[in-house]
Amino acid sequence: MVRLTRGRAWIAVLGLLLAGIVAVNVVTLSIAASAGHIDRNIAALDGENSTLRGRDAALSGSDRVRHDAAALGLTMGASDQIGYVQFEPRDIAVAAQRLAAAGAGY
């Protein structure tokens, strides 16, 4: 060990170790910079998502739907007029035939 630390080889070993430390620090700083850039992108996308959610809520709100429906001449049915459609098994076959006939027209 004493011979190694007194020769020129020791200087080369120390130089390689120092170069390795510098390289590790450069890589670490590069990764940190990339992480900061990604964090900024995430924050920007979160803000954009919030804005888009607000626009979606405004455009698909019940008041807007009622207004647009009224503009098209549609009216809201009374609560006693709303019910479930009753069907019989034969209706399924009739619907399938009608869909097949409509599809044949293309």
Summary of the structure (lengths in Angstrom):
residues: 106
radius of gyration: 36.1
end to end distance: 89.1
largest distance: 102.0
contacts: 178
relative contact order: 0.03
helix: 78%
strand: 0%
